[in-house]
Amino acid sequence: MSQPNITLYTMQTPNGIKISIALEELGLPYKVEKIDISKNTQKEEWFLKINPNGRIPALTDTFSDGKDIRLFESGSILEYLAEQYDTDYKISFPKGTREYYEMKSWLYFQNAGLGPMQGQANHFYRYAPERIEYGVNRYINESRRLYGVLDKHLSESKSGYLVGDHVSIADIAHWGWVAAAGWAGIDIEEFPHVKAWEELMAQREGTEKGRHVPTPHTIKELLKNKAAAEKEAAGTRSWVQDSMSADAKKA
């Protein structure tokens, strides 16, 4: 593998900070380009050449053949970083081991389950133009169910991490979402083992550095101020609706 030539295209979101935390844990050099999704930068033609789906995070690097590689989807990027750069298994496990496959299971649990469900809870709880009780309850309750699955699993963990005896990309994938649980109307106090795991992760230098990319990670402070949280949600609600309208017209 050639020397890293990584550029991370990101914004301060639970999915975005997955990648910066992983990069910090690995100690890899990388450049950052902030993508302002409120201005639809992610829909611009240059960015769509990197991620045709028009979402963050995305990442570019120089591949082993000397040519650029363009990556998107946070889970895919995490796997790429682990497979290409984690030769000491700081945030992964050797391919073919029990822990390797268990790590993948929890990574996909987050990418296909907890993340999408909590994302929908965010939408109906914070951003929908009107409160639709069915949508709010459906997605908050399903997110809470998934937190329960996570809590039970962590209650049986000897290391405190999701898999094996150390942190992995499975933990990194979850952390930003769990840290923002309150934004989706989920009370983390209901899940003591998840809360303890979140605090364990927060103590890591990689988490502390990576969570503030490309801008400060302030969700905990925001949740303590109801007026500020509503003001933030109102501002986001406006461009979310505009973006949805624009996408509908294109479709």
For each residue, the residues with C-beta under 8 A, 3 or more apart:
1: 64 84 85
2: 5 62 63 64 66
3: 62
4: 28 29 30 61 62 85
5: 2 60 61 62
6: 23 28 29 30 31 59 60 61
7: 30 31 32 33 59 60 61
8: 19 20 23 30 31 32 33 57 58 59 213
9: 33 35 47 50 51 56 57 58 59 60
10: 13 16 17 19 20 32 33 34 35 56 57 58 213 214
11: 16 34 35 36 37 56 214 215
12: 16 17 213 214 215 216 217
13: 10 16 17 56 176
14: 17 18 115 176 177 179 180
15: 18 56 57 74 115 176
16: 10 11 12 13 19 20 56 57 74 176 213 214
17: 10 12 13 14 20 21 175 176 210 211 213 217
18: 14 15 21 22 57 74 77 78 172 173 175 176
19: 8 10 16 22 23 57 59 74 77 78 81
20: 8 10 16 17 23 24 32 209 210 211 213 214
21: 17 18 24 25 172 175 176 206 207 209 210 211
22: 18 19 25 26 77 78 81 82 91 169 172 206 210
23: 6 8 19 20 26 28 30 81 210
24: 20 21 27 205 206 207 209 210
25: 21 22 90 91 167 172 204 206 207 210
26: 22 23 81 85 86 90 91
27: 24
28: 4 6 23 81 85
29: 4 6
30: 4 6 7 8 23
31: 6 7 8
32: 7 8 10 20 213 214
33: 7 8 9 10 214
34: 10 11 214 215
35: 9 10 11 41 42 47 56
36: 11 39 41
37: 11 40 41 42 56 239 243
38: 236 239
39: 36
40: 37 43 44 243 246
41: 35 36 37 44 47
42: 35 37 47 51 54 55 56
43: 40 47 48 54 246
44: 40 41 47 48
45: 48 49
46: 49 50
47: 9 35 41 42 43 44 50 51 54 58
48: 43 44 45 51 52 54
49: 45 46 52 70
50: 9 46 47 58 60 70 72
51: 9 42 47 48 54 55 56 58 70 72
52: 48 49 72
53: 72 73
54: 42 43 47 48 51
55: 42 51 58 72
56: 9 10 11 13 15 16 35 37 42 51
57: 8 9 10 15 16 18 19 72 74 77
58: 8 9 10 47 50 51 55 70 71 72 77
59: 6 7 8 9 19 70 71 72 77 80
60: 5 6 7 9 50 68 69 70 71
61: 4 5 6 7 68 69 71 80 84
62: 2 3 4 5 66 67 68 69
63: 2 66 67 68 69
64: 1 2
65:
66: 2 62 63
67: 62 63
68: 60 61 62 63
69: 60 61 62 63
70: 49 50 51 58 59 60
71: 58 59 60 61 76 77 80
72: 50 51 52 53 55 57 58 59 76 77
73: 53 76 77 111
74: 15 16 18 19 57 77 78 111 173
75: 78 79 107 108 110 111 173
76: 71 72 73 79 80
77: 18 19 22 57 58 59 71 72 73 74 80 81
78: 18 19 22 74 75 81 82 107 169 172 173
79: 75 76 82 83 107 169
80: 59 61 71 76 77 83 84
81: 19 22 23 26 28 77 78 84 85 86 91 169
82: 22 78 79 85 86 91 92 169
83: 79 80 86 92 95
84: 1 61 80 81
85: 1 4 26 28 81 82
86: 26 81 82 83 89 90 91 92
87:
88:
89: 86 92 93 94
90: 25 26 86 166 167
91: 22 25 26 81 82 86 167 168 169 172
92: 82 83 86 89 100 103 168 169
93: 89 97 99 100 103 163 164 168
94: 89 97 100
95: 83 100
96: 100
97: 93 94 100 101
98: 101 102
99: 93 102 103 163 164 168
100: 92 93 94 95 96 97 103 104
101: 97 98 104 105
102: 98 99 105 106 163 164 170
103: 92 93 99 100 106 107 162 163 164 168 169 170
104: 100 101 107 108 170
105: 101 102 108 109
106: 102 103 109 110 153 162 163 170 173 174
107: 75 78 79 103 104 110 111 169 170 173
108: 75 104 105 111 112 113
109: 105 106 112 113 114 146 149
110: 75 106 107 113 114 115 170 173 174 177
111: 73 74 75 107 108 115 116 173
112: 108 109 115 116
113: 108 109 110 116 117 146
114: 109 110 117 118 143 146 147 150 174 177
115: 14 15 110 111 112 118 119 173 177
116: 111 112 113 119 120
117: 113 114 120 121 139 142 143 146
118: 114 115 121 122 139 143 146 177 180 181 184 186
119: 115 116 122 123
120: 116 117 123 124 135 138 139
121: 117 118 124 125 136 139 140 142 143 184 185 186
122: 118 119 125 126 127 183 184
123: 119 120 126 127 128 135 139 240
124: 120 121 127 128 131 132 135 136 138 139 140
125: 121 122 128 136 139 140 183 184 185
126: 122 123 183 184 233 236 237
127: 122 123 124 233 236 237 240 241
128: 123 124 125 131 132 135 237
129: 237 241
130:
131: 124 128 136
132: 124 128 135 136
133: 136 137
134: 137 138
135: 120 123 124 128 132 138 139
136: 121 124 125 131 132 133 139 140 185
137: 133 134 140 141
138: 120 124 134 135 141 142
139: 117 118 120 121 123 124 125 135 136 142 143 184
140: 121 124 125 136 137 143 144 184 185 186
141: 137 138 144 145
142: 117 121 138 139 145 146
143: 114 117 118 121 139 140 146 147 184 186
144: 140 141 147 148 186 190
145: 141 142 148 149
146: 109 113 114 117 118 142 143 149 150
147: 114 143 144 150 151 181 186 190 191 194
148: 144 145 151 152 191
149: 109 145 146 152 153
150: 114 146 147 153 154 174 191 193 194
151: 147 148 154 155 191 192 193 194
152: 148 149 155 156 193
153: 106 149 150 156 157 162
154: 150 151 157 160 162 193 194 196 197
155: 151 152 193
156: 152 153
157: 153 154 160 161 162 193 197
158: 165
159: 164 165 166
160: 154 157 196 197 200
161: 157 164 165 166 167 168 171 197 200
162: 103 106 153 154 157 168 170 171 174 197
163: 93 99 102 103 106 168 170 171
164: 93 99 102 103 159 161 168
165: 158 159 161
166: 90 159 161
167: 25 90 91 161 171 172 201 204
168: 91 92 93 99 103 161 162 163 164 171 172
169: 22 78 79 81 82 91 92 103 107 172 173
170: 102 103 104 106 107 110 162 163 173 174
171: 161 162 163 167 168 174 175 197 201
172: 18 21 22 25 78 91 167 168 169 175
173: 18 74 75 78 106 107 110 111 115 169 170
174: 106 110 114 150 162 170 171 177 178
175: 17 18 21 171 172 178 179 198 201 202 207 211
176: 13 14 15 16 17 18 21 179 180 211
177: 14 110 114 115 118 174 180 181
178: 174 175 181 188 194 197 198
179: 14 175 176 198 202 211 217 219 220
180: 14 118 176 177 183 184 219
181: 118 147 177 178 184 186 187 188
182: 185 186 187 188 219 223
183: 122 125 126 180 219 222 223 229
184: 118 121 122 125 126 139 140 143 180 181
185: 121 125 136 140 182
186: 118 121 140 143 144 147 181 182 190
187: 181 182 190
188: 178 181 182 191 194 195 198
189: 192 195
190: 144 147 186 187
191: 147 148 150 151 188 194 195
192: 151 189 195 196
193: 150 151 152 154 155 157 196 197
194: 147 150 151 154 178 188 191 197 198
195: 188 189 191 192 198 199
196: 154 160 192 193 199 200
197: 154 157 160 161 162 171 178 193 194 200 201
198: 175 178 179 188 194 195 201 202
199: 195 196 202 203
200: 160 161 196 197 203 204
201: 167 171 175 197 198 204 207
202: 175 179 198 199 207 208
203: 199 200 207 208
204: 25 167 200 201 207 208
205: 24 208 209
206: 21 22 24 25 209 210
207: 21 24 25 175 201 202 203 204 210 211
208: 202 203 204 205 211 212
209: 20 21 24 205 206 212 213
210: 17 20 21 22 23 24 25 206 207 213
211: 17 20 21 175 176 179 207 208 217
212: 208 209 215 216 217
213: 8 10 12 16 17 20 32 209 210
214: 10 11 12 16 20 32 33 34
215: 11 12 34 212
216: 12 212
217: 12 17 179 211 212
218: 221 222
219: 179 180 182 183 222 223
220: 179 223 224
221: 218 224 225
222: 183 218 219 225 228 229 232
223: 182 183 219 220 229
224: 220 221
225: 221 222 228 229
226: 229 230
227: 230 231
228: 222 225 231 232
229: 183 222 223 225 226 232 233
230: 226 227 233 234
231: 227 228 234 235
232: 222 228 229 235 236
233: 126 127 229 230 236 237
234: 230 231 237 238
235: 231 232 238 239
236: 38 126 127 232 233 239 240
237: 126 127 128 129 233 234 240 241
238: 234 235 241 242
239: 37 38 235 236 242 243
240: 123 127 236 237 243 244
241: 127 129 237 238 244 245
242: 238 239 245 246
243: 37 40 239 240 246 247
244: 240 241 247 248
245: 241 242 248 249
246: 40 43 242 243 249 250
247: 243 244 250 251
248: 244 245 251
249: 245 246
250: 246 247
251: 247 248
